[in-house]
Structure formats: C-alpha cells, structure tokens
Amino acid sequence: NDTYVLVDCGFSLRETERRLARLGVAANQLSAILVTHEHADHVHGVGLLSRRY
C-alpha cells in the first residue's frame, strides 16, 4: 500500500482535489496533512479537507 501525505494545504478544497487528481491521487487516499506553519497560504484549506475526508 502507498501512503500519501499532503504537505500544506493553502488552496480551496476544489483546487486541492484538482491538483491531487493531476498527480493520480484522490483526496480520500491521503493518510495525513503536514502543516509546516500557520500562515494562510499554507493552511487555508486544511479544515475543510480534513473534515470532508
């Protein structure tokens, strides 16, 4: 099995899903989200993404 970790999530949920899909990864395949620091451009979409998936 592969493990997918998203490093930072500063995009909207839709944009994050789109960018993951370009890489062949579905958001529900993510095992973790690593937030490097709490600036908006790194955490904007974390809450919604983590609640949705």
N, C-alpha and C positions, 0 to 999 in steps of 0.2 A: 504494500500500500504506500502511496505517496502522502506526504504531509505538506500542506500548503500554509504558509504564514504570510500574511499581508503586513508589510512594514508601512505604517502610517496610512491614514485614510482621509485626505483632505478634500475629496471630491463628493459630489452628491451621490446618493445611492444608485441612481440610474447610470451615472458616468462611471462609477466604480464597477458596476456589473458589466458595462460595455467594455471597459478596459480589461477586466478579467477574462471575458469571453474571447477577446482578441488573443489572449495567451492560452486559450483552451481550458480555462478553469472556471467552474461555476462557483458562485459565492457560497453555496451550501457545502462546498468541498473544503472551505477554509477551516483549519484547525485552531488558528489564533490570529489576533491582530496585535502587532507590536507597535506601541506608540512611543516614538523617540523623545518627544517633548510636547508640551501642551499649547503650542501655537495653533491658531485656527486653520492654517494651511496644512496642518498635519492631523487634526482631529475632527474636522467639520462633519464627516460622515460616519464616524465610529459608532455613535449611539444607535442610529437607525439601522446600520448594517448589523450590529451585534444583536439587536432585538429581533430583527427580521430573520436572521439565520442562526 
